[in-house]
Amino acid sequence: MDDTPASIRSLLHDVNDELSVAVLELELLLEDAAIDGPARKSLAGSVEACRRAADSLRQVWRQLAPPGEDGQGQPQRLAEARRDDHYRSTDAGEKSGK
C-alpha cells in the first residue's frame, strides 16, 4: 500500500492544527474592545480566511480517504477545536490553582 496519502493526511492534520491556533489567537484579539475600525475588520477577515482554508483542507482530506471510507477521522472543525482547547486550558488552570 502506498503511504503517500497517509503522509499527506498527516500534513493536512498538522496544518489544520496550526490554523486552529491562528483562529483562537485572532478571536482573542477580537474580544479586545480597544481594537476597532479597520484593525477589527482586518482581524475578522483573517479569521474567515483561516476558516475557509480549514474547509479546503477538509475537502482534500476526504478526497484522500481510502476507498470505502467516508473521510471519518478527519481534522476536527475549528469551532470544535477552539471549544475543546478552551476547556482543556480552563481545566489545566483549575488543576494548577490558577
N, C-alpha and C positions, 0 to 999 in steps of 0.2 A: 504494500500500500504506500502511495506517495504521501509523505508527511508535509508537503508544501502547503496545502490548505490548512493544516493544523497550525503550522508556524505563522501563517498569515492571520488566522483567527486569534492566535495568541497576541500578535502585534495589534490587531484591532481592539482587543480587550485592554491592552496597555494604554492605547491612545484614548479609549473611552474613559479609563480611569483618570487620565490627565485632564480631559475635558470636564469631568465631574468636579475636579478640584477647581478648575478655572471658573465654572459656573458658581460654585459655592463662594469663592472669593469675590466675584463680581456682584453676586446678590448681597453679600455682606456690605459691600461698598454702597450699594443702592439703598440699604437701610439707613445710611447716614443722611439725616435731614439737611446737613450743611451742603451736600452736593446737589446742585440744581442746574437748570438751564441746559446748555449744550453738553456739559460733562455728564449729566444724568442721562440724556438722550443717547450719548455715545456708549455709556455703560450698558444701558438697556439693549442697544443694538448688538453689543458684543455678546450678551447673554443669549440673545436669539440666534446669533451666528453659531455659537457653540452648540446650541440645541439642534440646529439644522445639520451641523457636522455630525453630531451623535446619531441623528436619524439616518444619515447616509451610511455611517459605519454599520448600523444595524441591518440596512439593506444588503450591504456587501456580506455581512456575517451570514445572513440567510442564504445568499447565493452560494456560499462555500459549504453549506451543510451537506453532509454525506447523503447519498440517495436514500430515500425512505425516512429521513429525518425532516422535521419541520422547522429546524433552526432553534429548537429548545436549547436552553443553556446559554442563550445569547447574553451580551453585556446588559447589565442592569440599566433600566431607564434612568436618566439623570435625576428626575424628581425623586425616584425611589432611593437613589444613591445619596442624594442630599439629605433626605429624611433619615436614612439609616446612619449616615455619618454624624448627623446632629445627635441622634440618640446615643451612639457609641461615645461621642465626646462628652455628652452630659453624664452618662454612666461612669466614664472614667474620672470625670471631675468629682462626682459624688464619692467614688471609691478612694480618691486621693485626699478627700476632705476639703476640696475647693468649693 
